[in-house]
Amino acid sequence: MQPYPFDQIIDRSHTHSFKWDNVTYQGKDMLPMPVADMDFPVAHEILACLDRITEHQILGYAIVPESLKRVAQQKIKNSYGWDTPIDWQVWIPGIVPGITAACAKFAEGGILTAVPVYHPFHLVANWVNKSLFTFPMVEENGRWTFDFLAFEEALNKGPKVFLFCNPHNPGGTVFNDDEIKRIIALCQQYHCIIVSDEIHADLRIQPQSEHICIGKYLESSPSISFFASSKTYNTAGLGGALAIIPDPEVRKQFISATLGFFPMLTRHSIDVMETSWTMPSTWLDSLLPYLQSNHEALLGFINRQNGLHMLPLEATYLAWIEFDERIYGDFQQRLFENGLHVLRGDQFLGKNFIRLNFACPRALLDKALGIIEKTIHEIH
Ligand SMILES: Cc1ncc(COP(=O)(O)O)c(C=O)c1O
């Protein structure tokens, strides 16, 4: 029996959902597949944890307990083979605020990132008033990787922070050992700090792809690595994340950039992170095959359509789909008019792409494929 009801459709409308209550829908019957949260109910273990907090009836300020620090340390060691002392940990309300603080503090010569990329990675330059440098990702052997020549050219322009998204959103790449070592060599040559966001590390669609923490190789040079349980366990609305910063001076400066800006973590996020990382692995063992099956259905469907192209994802539940503009024009808008909301590739600095979140009951994915098919028929 399926221990978690991934097929169950829960009505999320009128719950202040960023995904389902989008103001642009204006009462129209829409199927939303933009924002990266899942339409699955959270694990019963997490619901029980939240119940315990409610029953206790007190919602005062909270501190991160030693137990969570040890749990996070074990999680990173057991899942990714990186042994990190507890005093390297800095607990933060979310990864995006963490990235912003890191860029505000360390990116004097500018910020470098590969594009397309999760939009805060490029928007942050404007938020903290720094220059942005980008280089393209390229398709190679059926996956997205870096154009390493363009990477070096961009490093030569003097950025001081490289924002690394691994696994990559929206490309779905899990960077391999060779790529990780090339990234380190280049960044060290140009004295650029690596800030690595590993929020999708557990969501590996291709189980054979191994997640490598870049920080593991950077223990004696400045680096910041971010982790969170929120994507894997679908608790993004609660917040809570962790930075691992080996260098004491970098850690001190990072913390100084957060003071007065970052709220304390909530008891809910603290207890839910601890529950997520200690509960039996059955959640992930059930979730991944479900996502893999959705991925397979979507991938096959997309690549059968004339003028649509998708590479298999190694990780994440966010499909990055290329369309031929000559055939489809403004494809995102056409889909929207037919009731399917996906994100426009431009948001990630990718031209002629859409990003579709397939972490939903299969019936909803099938409905989305139906809307895509109808839209294609209208065009042809
Ligand atoms: C790569 C990446 N980093 C960070 C986040 C958001 O992290 P947080 O909610 O902890 O700020 C997302 C959400 O989609 C993401 O895809």
The ligand as an ORCA input file, in Angstrom:
! r2SCAN-3c Opt
* xyz 0 1
  C      17.307     26.680     -6.173
  C      16.382     27.239     -5.134
  N      16.890     27.848     -4.055
  C      16.093     28.365     -3.104
  C      14.727     28.291     -3.193
  C      13.875     28.896     -2.134
  O      14.472     28.725     -0.887
  P      13.892     29.405      0.401
  O      12.411     29.212      0.383
  O      14.575     28.674      1.536
  O      14.289     30.850      0.356
  C      14.150     27.669     -4.311
  C      12.690     27.614     -4.462
  O      12.168     27.278     -5.475
  C      14.998     27.118     -5.286
  O      14.512     26.480     -6.369
*
